[in-house]
Amino acid sequence: MPRSPVGRETERVDGRLKVTGAAEYSGDYRAADLAHAYLVTSTVARGTVTGIDTAAAEASPGVVRVYAAPEPRLALYAVTGQAAGFTENYLPLKSEMVHFHGQAIAMVVAETPEQARDAAALVTATYDTQPPRTSIADEPHVPAGPAISGAPSSLDILAPGVGSIDAALAASDVVVEAEFHQNIQHHVAMEPHAILAVWDGDQVTIHAGAQIPAAYALGMSQRLGVLPQNVRLITRYVGGGFGARVVLWSDTPLAAAAAREIGRPVRLVLTREQMFTLTGHRSHLTQTVRLGASREGVLNAVSHRSVAERPTTMATTMTPAHSTSDALYRTPNLHVDAQVAVLDIPGSRAMRGPNEAPGAFALETAMDELAVATGVDPVELRLRNHATTHPATGLPWSSKHLQECYRLGAERFGWAARSATPRARADGQWLYGTGMATAIYPAHRRPASVRVRLLDDDTAVVSTGVSDLGTGGATVVAISGADALGIPLTRVTSEIGDTLLPQGAPAVGSSATHATVPLIVNAARDAITELKRLAVTDARSPWHGADVEDLRYERGILHGQGRSMTFGRLFTAVGSPGITTLAQSPGTADPGYVHHSFGAHFCEVRVNRFTGETRVTRFTTVADVGRVVNARAARSQLVGGVIFGIGHALLEENHLELDTGRLANSTLADYLVPVNADVPDIDVVMLDRPDPVLTGPLGDGSEDVGTQSLGARGLGEIGTVGSAAAVGNAVHNATGIRVRDVPITLDKLIVHL
């Protein structure tokens, strides 16, 4: 009997293609008569272009076209309706207006990439400038608008007789108030943003990295003014996204419009520097957290307020208190409020754990401060305030094992040996400290569809338009299909990353797995039902005329009436190429529950007492993420999330020049991310507890299909949430210095050591 691949350490089905270089990413595709584009970007943040001199560029060798704002030859149109939420609100190169430093103002198309780049360097521009709005402190604040979940940006829950959150705080025995700041952060995915656009009449095929292929293609159809069915997006291999590939930025429409105008395929690959301004970032923001509690550390009041940016080109909503302070701890009095300031800066958008990562840094740091103020151990403090229902709605959780995460993590890490006294442990010039924090992330459901085909060679194909950002999505699809059909993984092929396939789940919000897996189960069940129907209705079948109830499917084989036959042999016997079924879901979850994943982080750091240099030496994370489909990929995702948190805590920031609006360190030489030397071995444990509610439709409960529904939740972002706070709390334990502005660089420590 073959063993189910679910939960095992499974190699990626596309791993060999990737490590041998055979996997084709967007910039690898070829096309006949290919031309190459290069963007010219603005050197001011706000104003109008008064003139662009393209003469030298047009005379440069190999140049095919030079487009400059306002460009009449590029047919681009506004995006409306639902797709507008995934695009910028201006038309690139169609206006003289400059909205941010680094905006595309011209584009050169040439025979080779080098010719396009060299000619672009010859383009010059003049501007009528205005002082840019760049400070969230100085500009007016307005409500952020609803959170991603639809919850209001401002919320007050008060106990009977309590007039305000301020009154609740004033009545508390212990009050902690802290303000937190962070600068702009970037996704810096491994693969540069690259586009290849190829037209055939009024139909265009686009190769580009996209996290929501269906929305991306719909936005492109509106941008180009063509029917949605005339846009095909191929996004089979994507070298990272982290939120940067959610939005349809200006690069793809420009490349596609140029390809249509010149009648040739066009490829556009952004430079690393251009990616910092043209493909989004995490907002810089200020947060204020106030906690009121009893002397025993039991919360009486939680207040979490924030101010973030809203670029003029994007309807960005940053709500860091949502799914953190409004969801994590039991409290009778709760206040959250998210404000934004309109600024003339590049567009900001989701970045791995978009609201939750910065929100958890503020909340979990404040909780550590409360632990110090009350003398309660940080783990015990969280256990005393554990929420058995959702604090803001009162609804039960679909599944929650957070207390086990705390206890198991503390045991594995050796938390009991920790001293609460800062600077209590030293080794030569190094001060050692430990800290911990909680992780929480919502389990969103998204619309999706899956097709399953059983073929006459005893193999199966599982198809869905989801993209795989290097997260292992193609492997999860294959594993789930093999499990549901009870056949070896080697006999299942996954098809993903193409809008010609059934619409896949968005690869955002840690939602692709638990939106897709139940549909694979349903489609497999329907395929087995159709297989049995074929067996009893086709005159060429050995079971013709039998009662379908007499047939049993097991591990790819039909049994009944003393006969057995694989589905492939049955198809051959009846002259059929196979069976195809489709399963769809609108993406709605059970409204009677709140769905989240949870986790606990434990961290040890060492800080040099003379220089302030900080090194993470140990890290343990225990995660409650539902059923684990592929243990190897899941562990990799959680480790990657923790590494994101280390970067958040210690390294990552881009300095916005307030007078010019320029992002000052927009290169990988100057924008620092964690490398091998910055990352210790990370101990990751997954509880592997199936979520009994978040499983999708279960059908009739037939035992013919593997595990029926896996109860899997997303886990791509939970490792990022709270891990930065665990590092910061460990730094405080090592040094006695509380740093509330990330990253925690040595200059913020050395003055106090």
C-alpha positions in Angstrom: 0.0 0.0 0.0 1.6 3.3 -1.0 2.2 5.8 1.7 0.6 9.2 1.4 3.0 11.9 0.6 1.2 14.4 2.9 3.4 15.7 5.7 6.5 14.0 4.5 9.9 15.6 3.5 9.2 15.8 -0.2 11.5 17.1 -2.8 10.1 19.8 -5.0 8.7 18.5 -8.3 10.4 21.3 -10.1 13.6 21.3 -8.0 15.8 19.6 -10.6 14.7 22.0 -13.3 15.6 24.9 -11.1 19.0 23.8 -9.9 20.0 22.8 -13.5 18.9 26.1 -15.0 16.2 24.4 -17.1 13.4 26.3 -15.5 12.5 29.4 -17.5 11.7 32.6 -15.6 10.1 35.6 -17.2 13.4 37.1 -18.4 14.5 33.8 -19.9 11.9 33.4 -22.6 12.8 34.0 -26.2 10.9 35.4 -29.1 11.6 35.9 -32.8 12.6 39.5 -33.7 12.8 40.5 -30.0 13.4 44.1 -29.1 14.6 45.3 -25.6 13.3 48.2 -23.5 14.9 50.3 -20.8 13.2 52.9 -18.6 14.3 56.4 -17.8 13.2 57.6 -14.4 12.6 61.0 -12.9 15.1 62.8 -10.7 12.5 64.8 -8.9 9.6 63.8 -6.6 6.9 66.3 -7.4 6.2 68.6 -10.3 5.8 68.4 -14.1 8.1 67.5 -16.9 8.7 70.7 -19.0 10.9 69.0 -21.6 12.6 65.7 -22.5 15.5 65.8 -25.0 15.5 62.4 -26.9 17.5 63.4 -30.0 20.8 61.8 -28.9 19.0 58.7 -27.8 17.1 58.4 -31.1 20.4 58.7 -33.0 22.1 56.0 -30.9 23.0 52.7 -32.6 20.2 50.1 -32.6 17.4 52.3 -31.2 14.0 51.4 -32.5 11.8 53.9 -30.5 12.2 56.4 -27.8 8.9 57.1 -25.9 8.7 60.2 -23.7 6.0 61.7 -21.5 3.4 62.7 -22.5 3.6 59.9 -25.1 0.7 59.8 -27.7 1.9 56.6 -29.4 1.3 54.2 -26.5 -2.3 53.3 -26.2 -2.9 52.9 -22.4 -6.2 53.3 -20.5 -7.5 53.6 -17.0 -8.3 50.5 -14.9 -11.7 50.5 -13.2 -13.7 48.2 -11.0 -12.2 45.5 -8.9 -9.0 45.4 -10.9 -8.2 49.0 -10.0 -7.2 47.8 -6.5 -4.2 46.0 -8.1 -2.9 48.9 -10.2 -1.5 52.3 -9.8 -3.9 55.2 -10.4 -2.0 57.0 -13.1 -1.2 56.1 -16.7 2.6 55.7 -17.2 4.2 58.0 -19.7 0.8 59.6 -20.6 1.2 62.8 -18.5 3.8 65.4 -17.7 3.0 65.0 -14.0 5.7 63.5 -11.7 4.3 61.8 -8.6 7.5 60.4 -7.1 11.3 60.3 -7.4 12.1 57.4 -9.7 8.9 57.4 -11.8 9.2 56.3 -15.4 9.3 59.4 -17.7 10.7 57.8 -20.9 11.4 54.4 -22.4 14.0 53.4 -25.0 13.4 50.3 -27.2 16.5 49.0 -29.1 17.8 45.8 -30.7 19.8 44.7 -27.7 19.6 45.4 -23.9 23.0 47.2 -24.0 21.9 49.5 -26.8 18.7 50.3 -25.0 20.6 51.0 -21.7 23.2 53.2 -23.4 20.7 55.2 -25.3 18.6 55.7 -22.2 21.6 57.3 -20.5 21.5 60.0 -23.2 17.9 61.1 -22.4 17.7 64.4 -20.4 14.7 66.1 -18.8 13.8 69.4 -17.4 11.2 70.0 -14.7 9.0 72.5 -13.0 9.3 71.2 -9.4 7.3 71.6 -6.2 8.4 70.7 -2.7 7.4 67.1 -2.2 5.3 65.9 0.7 7.4 63.3 2.5 6.9 63.5 6.2 4.1 61.5 7.9 4.6 63.8 10.9 4.1 67.0 9.1 1.2 66.1 6.7 -2.5 65.9 7.7 -3.6 62.5 9.0 -6.8 60.9 7.7 -8.4 57.5 8.5 -6.8 54.6 6.7 -10.0 53.0 5.7 -11.1 49.4 6.2 -8.5 46.7 6.8 -7.9 43.9 4.4 -10.4 41.8 6.4 -13.0 44.6 6.0 -12.8 45.6 9.6 -12.9 49.3 10.3 -9.6 51.1 10.7 -10.9 52.5 14.0 -12.4 50.3 16.7 -13.5 50.9 20.3 -14.6 48.1 22.6 -15.2 49.2 26.2 -16.4 47.4 29.3 -19.7 48.4 30.8 -19.3 51.7 32.7 -16.0 52.6 31.1 -16.2 55.9 29.2 -13.1 55.7 27.1 -9.9 53.8 26.5 -8.0 56.6 28.4 -10.3 56.0 31.4 -9.5 52.3 31.2 -5.8 53.0 31.1 -6.0 55.4 34.0 -7.8 52.8 36.1 -5.1 50.2 35.5 -2.4 49.4 38.1 0.4 49.3 35.6 0.6 51.3 32.4 3.1 50.9 29.6 3.2 53.4 26.8 5.7 53.3 23.9 6.1 54.8 20.5 7.7 52.9 17.6 9.1 54.0 14.3 10.3 52.1 11.2 11.6 53.4 7.9 10.7 52.1 4.4 11.5 48.4 3.8 11.7 46.5 0.5 10.9 43.1 -0.9 14.2 42.6 -2.8 13.2 39.3 -4.4 15.9 37.3 -6.1 14.4 37.5 -9.5 14.3 41.0 -11.1 11.0 42.2 -12.5 11.0 41.1 -16.1 8.4 41.2 -18.8 8.1 39.7 -22.3 5.1 40.8 -24.4 4.3 39.1 -27.6 1.3 40.1 -29.8 -0.6 38.0 -32.3 -3.3 40.2 -33.8 -5.3 41.6 -31.0 -4.1 38.9 -28.5 -1.1 39.3 -26.3 0.9 36.7 -24.4 2.8 38.1 -21.4 5.5 36.4 -19.5 5.8 38.1 -16.1 5.9 37.3 -12.4 2.5 37.7 -10.8 1.1 36.7 -7.4 -2.5 37.0 -8.6 -2.4 36.0 -12.2 -6.2 36.4 -12.9 -6.2 40.0 -11.5 -3.0 40.8 -13.2 -4.4 39.7 -16.6 -7.7 41.5 -16.0 -5.8 44.7 -15.2 -3.7 44.3 -18.3 -6.7 43.9 -20.5 -8.1 47.2 -19.2 -4.7 48.9 -19.4 -4.4 47.9 -23.1 -8.1 48.3 -24.0 -8.6 44.7 -25.2 -11.0 41.9 -24.1 -10.0 40.0 -21.0 -9.9 36.7 -23.0 -7.2 38.3 -25.3 -4.6 38.5 -22.5 -2.7 35.4 -21.6 -0.3 35.6 -18.6 2.3 32.9 -18.2 4.0 32.9 -14.8 5.2 29.4 -14.2 8.4 30.2 -12.4 8.7 33.2 -10.1 11.9 34.0 -8.1 10.2 35.5 -5.1 7.4 38.0 -4.6 6.7 38.8 -0.9 4.0 41.2 -2.1 6.0 43.1 -4.7 4.3 41.1 -7.5 0.7 41.6 -6.3 0.3 44.9 -8.1 0.3 45.5 -11.9 3.0 48.2 -11.9 3.9 50.4 -14.8 6.6 48.2 -16.4 4.2 45.5 -17.9 1.8 47.9 -19.5 4.6 49.9 -21.0 6.4 46.9 -22.5 3.1 45.5 -23.9 2.0 48.8 -25.3 5.4 49.3 -27.0 5.3 45.7 -28.4 1.9 46.5 -30.0 3.1 49.9 -31.3 6.3 48.6 -33.0 4.8 45.2 -34.1 7.6 43.2 -32.4 7.9 41.3 -29.1 9.5 43.5 -26.4 11.3 42.5 -23.2 11.7 44.9 -20.3 13.9 44.0 -17.3 14.1 46.5 -14.5 17.4 47.2 -12.9 17.8 46.5 -9.2 17.8 50.3 -8.5 14.5 50.7 -10.5 12.9 47.9 -8.5 13.3 49.9 -5.3 11.0 52.7 -6.7 8.9 51.0 -9.3 7.7 47.8 -7.6 6.5 48.8 -4.1 7.8 48.8 -0.5 6.5 48.5 3.0 5.4 51.8 4.4 7.4 53.7 7.0 5.2 54.3 10.0 4.8 55.4 13.6 3.0 53.3 16.1 1.9 54.1 19.7 0.9 51.2 22.0 -0.5 51.6 25.4 -1.1 48.7 27.7 -2.9 48.8 31.1 -2.8 45.8 33.4 -3.1 44.6 37.0 0.0 44.2 39.1 -0.2 40.5 38.2 0.0 41.3 34.5 -3.6 40.7 33.5 -4.6 43.1 30.8 -7.3 45.7 31.4 -6.8 47.9 28.3 -5.0 47.7 24.9 -4.6 50.8 22.7 -2.8 50.7 19.4 -2.6 53.7 17.1 -0.6 54.1 13.9 0.2 56.6 11.2 1.6 55.4 7.9 2.1 56.7 4.4 -0.4 56.8 1.5 1.4 57.5 -1.7 -0.6 59.6 -4.2 -0.4 56.8 -6.7 -1.8 54.0 -4.6 -4.8 53.5 -2.3 -2.6 51.8 0.3 -4.2 50.8 3.6 -1.7 50.2 6.4 -3.5 48.8 9.6 -0.8 47.3 11.8 -3.1 46.9 14.8 -5.4 44.6 12.9 -4.8 40.9 13.3 -2.4 41.8 16.1 -3.6 44.0 18.9 -7.3 43.4 18.0 -6.9 39.7 17.9 -4.2 38.4 20.1 -4.9 39.0 23.8 -7.9 38.9 26.0 -8.8 42.4 27.3 -12.1 44.1 28.3 -11.1 47.4 26.8 -9.7 47.7 23.3 -8.9 50.7 21.0 -7.2 50.5 17.6 -6.9 53.3 15.1 -5.0 53.5 11.8 -4.3 56.9 10.1 -2.4 57.7 6.9 -0.7 60.8 5.5 -0.7 61.4 1.7 2.9 61.7 0.4 4.7 62.1 -2.9 6.8 58.9 -2.7 6.9 55.7 -4.7 3.9 53.4 -4.3 3.7 51.2 -1.2 2.0 47.9 -1.0 1.9 44.6 0.9 5.2 43.1 2.1 5.4 39.7 3.7 3.2 40.0 6.9 2.2 43.5 5.6 0.3 44.8 8.6 1.1 42.1 11.1 4.9 42.2 11.0 5.3 45.8 12.0 2.2 45.6 14.2 3.5 42.6 16.1 6.9 44.3 16.6 5.1 47.2 18.4 2.7 45.0 20.4 5.1 42.3 21.4 7.8 44.8 22.4 5.2 46.6 24.6 4.2 43.2 26.1 7.9 42.6 27.0 8.0 46.0 28.6 4.8 45.1 30.6 6.5 41.9 31.7 9.4 43.9 33.0 7.1 46.4 34.7 5.1 43.7 36.5 7.9 41.2 37.1 5.9 38.5 35.3 7.8 36.1 33.0 7.1 37.0 29.4 5.7 33.5 28.6 3.6 33.4 31.7 2.3 37.0 30.9 1.1 35.8 27.5 -0.5 32.7 29.0 -2.4 34.8 31.6 -3.8 36.9 28.7 -4.5 34.1 26.3 -7.7 34.7 24.3 -10.1 31.8 24.0 -12.3 33.8 21.6 -11.4 36.6 19.2 -11.2 39.8 21.3 -12.8 42.1 18.8 -15.6 39.9 17.6 -16.1 37.3 20.3 -16.2 34.5 17.7 -14.5 31.2 18.4 -11.3 30.2 16.6 -11.6 27.5 14.0 -8.5 26.0 15.6 -6.0 27.3 18.1 -3.0 25.7 19.9 -1.0 28.7 20.8 -0.6 27.7 24.4 1.1 24.5 23.3 3.4 26.6 21.0 4.5 28.6 24.1 5.2 25.6 26.3 6.9 23.5 23.6 9.0 26.4 22.4 10.1 27.3 25.9 11.1 23.7 26.6 13.0 23.3 23.3 14.8 26.7 23.7 15.6 26.2 27.4 13.7 29.3 28.5 13.6 28.2 32.1 17.3 28.9 32.4 16.8 32.6 31.4 17.6 35.4 33.8 15.1 38.3 33.7 17.9 40.7 34.8 19.5 42.5 31.9 23.3 42.0 31.4 23.2 39.0 33.7 25.0 36.8 31.3 28.3 37.8 29.7 31.2 36.0 27.9 34.2 38.3 27.5 33.2 41.3 25.5 29.8 39.8 24.6 26.5 40.3 26.5 24.0 37.5 26.0 20.2 37.9 26.2 17.0 36.0 25.3 13.6 37.2 24.3 10.4 35.8 22.9 7.3 37.0 21.1 4.0 35.7 19.7 3.1 35.2 16.1 -0.4 35.5 14.6 -1.6 35.6 11.0 -5.1 35.4 9.5 -6.0 32.4 7.4 -7.8 34.0 4.4 -9.9 32.1 2.0 -9.8 33.1 -1.7 -11.7 32.2 -4.8 -10.1 29.4 -6.8 -10.8 26.5 -9.1 -9.0 23.2 -9.9 -9.1 20.7 -12.7 -8.2 17.1 -12.3 -7.7 14.8 -15.3 -7.3 11.0 -15.1 -5.5 9.7 -18.2 -5.3 6.4 -19.9 -1.6 5.9 -18.9 -2.6 5.7 -15.3 -1.3 9.2 -14.5 -3.2 12.3 -13.4 -2.8 16.0 -14.1 -3.9 18.6 -11.5 -4.3 22.1 -13.0 -4.8 25.4 -11.4 -3.6 28.9 -12.3 -1.9 29.6 -9.0 1.6 30.9 -9.2 4.6 29.4 -7.3 6.9 32.2 -6.0 9.5 29.6 -4.9 7.2 28.6 -2.0 6.7 25.1 -3.3 3.1 25.6 -4.6 3.6 23.2 -7.6 4.7 20.5 -5.2 1.8 21.0 -2.8 -0.6 20.7 -5.8 1.1 17.4 -6.8 1.2 16.1 -3.2 -2.5 16.9 -2.7 -3.5 15.2 -5.9 -1.5 12.1 -5.2 -3.0 11.9 -1.7 -6.6 12.5 -2.9 -6.3 9.9 -5.7 -4.2 7.4 -3.7 -1.5 7.1 -6.4 2.2 7.7 -6.2 3.5 11.2 -6.5 5.5 10.3 -9.6 2.2 9.7 -11.4 0.8 13.2 -10.8 1.7 16.2 -12.9 0.9 19.7 -11.6 0.1 22.5 -14.1 0.2 26.0 -12.7 1.1 29.6 -13.5 -1.0 30.2 -16.7 -4.2 32.1 -17.0 -5.4 29.6 -19.6 -5.7 27.1 -16.7 -8.6 27.3 -14.2 -8.4 30.4 -12.1 -6.0 29.7 -9.3 -5.9 31.1 -5.8 -4.0 34.2 -5.2 -0.5 33.6 -3.9 -0.9 36.3 -1.2 -1.9 36.4 2.4 -0.6 32.8 3.1 -3.8 31.6 1.4 -2.9 29.6 -1.7 -2.5 26.2 0.0 -5.7 26.2 2.1 -7.7 27.6 -0.8 -6.4 25.1 -3.3 -6.1 21.8 -1.4 -9.8 21.3 -0.6 -10.6 21.9 -4.3 -8.1 19.2 -5.3 -9.9 16.8 -2.9 -13.3 17.7 -4.4 -12.2 17.4 -8.0 -10.5 14.1 -7.3 -13.7 12.8 -5.6 -15.7 13.9 -8.6 -13.3 12.2 -10.9 -13.6 8.9 -9.0 -17.4 9.2 -9.2 -17.2 9.8 -12.9 -14.8 6.8 -13.3 -17.4 4.5 -11.6 -20.2 5.9 -13.7 -18.2 5.2 -16.9 -17.4 1.7 -15.7 -21.1 0.8 -15.3 -22.5 2.7 -18.3 -20.1 2.0 -21.1 -20.9 -1.3 -23.0 -17.2 -2.0 -23.4 -16.5 -2.0 -19.7 -16.2 -5.3 -17.8 -18.6 -3.7 -15.2 -21.2 -2.7 -17.7 -24.7 -2.9 -16.1 -23.3 -3.3 -12.6 -24.5 -1.3 -9.6 -22.2 1.6 -9.0 -22.4 0.8 -5.3 -20.7 -2.5 -6.0 -17.5 -0.7 -7.2 -14.7 0.4 -4.9 -11.8 2.7 -5.8 -8.5 2.3 -4.0 -5.1 3.5 -4.9 -5.8 4.1 -8.6 -7.6 0.7 -9.0 -11.3 -0.1 -9.4 -12.5 -3.3 -7.6 -15.8 -5.0 -7.8 -17.5 -8.3 -8.7 -14.2 -10.2 -8.4 -12.4 -8.0 -10.9 -9.8 -5.3 -10.5 -8.5 -2.8 -13.1 -6.5 0.5 -13.0 -8.3 3.6 -14.2 -5.9 3.8 -17.2 -6.7 0.2 -18.3 -10.4 1.0 -18.0 -10.0 4.0 -20.2 -8.1 1.9 -22.8 -10.8 -0.8 -22.6 -13.6 1.6 -23.4 -11.6 3.7 -25.8 -11.6 6.9 -23.7 -8.6 9.2 -23.3 -9.6 9.9 -19.7 -11.9 11.9 -17.4 -11.8 15.6 -16.5 -13.5 17.2 -13.5 -13.5 20.8 -12.2 -14.0 22.1 -8.7 -14.6 25.7 -7.8 -15.0 27.8 -4.6 -16.0 31.4 -4.1 -13.5 31.7 -1.3 -15.8 32.2 1.6 -14.9 30.8 5.0 -17.3 29.7 7.8 -18.6 33.0 9.2 -19.1 31.4 12.6 -15.4 31.2 13.2 -12.3 33.3 13.1 -9.4 31.7 11.2 -5.8 32.3 12.2 -2.5 30.6 12.4 -0.3 31.1 15.5 3.2 30.7 16.7 5.8 31.5 19.4 9.3 32.7 18.8 12.3 32.4 21.1 15.6 34.1 20.4 19.1 34.5 21.9 21.4 37.3 20.8 24.8 38.5 21.8 25.7 42.2 21.8 29.3 43.5 21.9 29.6 45.6 25.0 32.1 47.9 23.2 30.8 48.3 19.7 27.1 47.5 19.9 27.4 44.8 17.2 24.4 42.4 17.6 24.4 38.8 16.5 21.5 36.3 16.6 22.9 33.1 18.0 19.9 30.9 18.5 16.3 30.9 17.4 13.4 28.5 18.0 9.9 28.9 16.4 6.9 26.7 17.1 4.0 27.2 14.7 0.4 26.1 14.7 -0.5 26.2 11.0 -2.9 23.4 10.6 -2.0 20.3 8.7 1.4 20.4 7.1 1.3 19.2 3.4 5.1 19.2 2.7 7.3 19.3 5.8 10.4 20.2 3.9 8.9 23.2 2.1 6.9 24.3 5.2 10.1 24.3 7.3 11.8 26.3 4.6 9.0 28.9 4.5 9.1 29.3 8.3 12.8 29.7 8.4 12.6 32.2 5.6 10.0 34.1 7.5 12.2 34.2 10.6 15.1 35.5 8.4 12.8 38.3 7.3 12.2 39.1 10.9 15.9 39.2 11.6 16.4 41.7 8.8 13.4 43.7 10.0 15.0 43.9 13.5 18.6 44.5 12.7 19.3 45.6 9.1 16.6 46.7 6.8 15.6 50.3 6.1 15.7 52.7 3.2 16.3 56.3 4.1 13.8 58.7 2.6 15.4 62.2 1.9 12.6 64.5 3.1 13.7 67.4 1.0 14.1 65.5 -2.3 11.8 62.5 -1.9 14.7 60.2 -3.0 15.1 56.8 -1.4 18.8 57.1 -0.5 20.1 53.6 -0.4 18.3 51.9 -3.2 20.9 49.3 -4.2 21.8 45.9 -2.8 25.1 47.3 -1.8 23.4 49.9 0.5 20.1 48.2 1.4 21.1 45.5 3.9 19.4 42.1 4.1 20.5 39.1 6.2 23.1 36.8 4.7 24.4 33.5 5.9 26.7 35.1 8.4 23.7 36.9 10.0 21.6 33.8 10.5 22.0 31.0 13.0 20.6 27.5 12.8 16.8 28.1 13.2 14.9 25.4 15.1 11.4 25.1 13.6 8.6 22.9 14.9 5.2 22.6 13.4 2.4 21.2 15.5 0.7 19.6 12.5 -2.8 19.9 13.9 -5.4 19.8 11.1 -7.9 22.7 11.3 -11.3 20.9 11.6 -13.2 23.9 10.3 -11.0 25.5 7.6 -11.1 22.6 5.2 -13.5 23.6 2.4 -16.6 21.6 1.3 -16.3 18.0 2.2 -18.9 16.5 -0.2 -20.6 13.2 0.9 -17.7 11.9 3.0 -16.9 9.0 0.6 -13.9 7.0 1.8 -12.7 6.6 -1.8 -10.5 9.7 -1.6 -7.3 9.9 0.6 -7.6 12.2 3.5 -10.7 13.9 2.2 -9.7 17.4 3.3 -6.4 18.2 4.9 -7.2 21.0 7.3 -4.2 23.0 6.0 -3.7 26.7 6.7 -1.2 29.1 5.1 2.3 29.5 6.7 4.3 31.7 4.3 4.1 34.8 6.6 3.6 33.6 10.1 7.4 33.2 10.6 7.8 36.9 9.9 5.3 38.1 12.4 6.7 38.6 15.8 10.2 37.4 15.1 11.6 41.0 14.9 10.2 41.6 18.4 11.8 38.5 19.8 15.1 39.8 18.6 14.5 43.2 20.1 13.4 41.8 23.4 16.5 39.6 23.5 18.6 42.7 22.9 17.0 44.4 25.8 17.6 41.4 28.0 21.3 41.4 27.0 21.9 45.1 27.4 19.1 46.7 29.4 18.6 49.1 26.4 15.1 49.2 24.9 15.2 50.2 21.2 11.8 51.0 19.7 12.9 52.2 16.3 14.0 49.5 13.9 16.4 48.5 12.7 18.3 48.1 15.9 21.6 49.3 14.6 24.8 49.6 16.7 24.6 53.4 16.9 21.4 53.1 18.8 23.1 50.8 21.4 26.6 52.1 21.6 25.7 55.4 23.2 24.1 53.6 26.1 26.4 50.7 26.6 
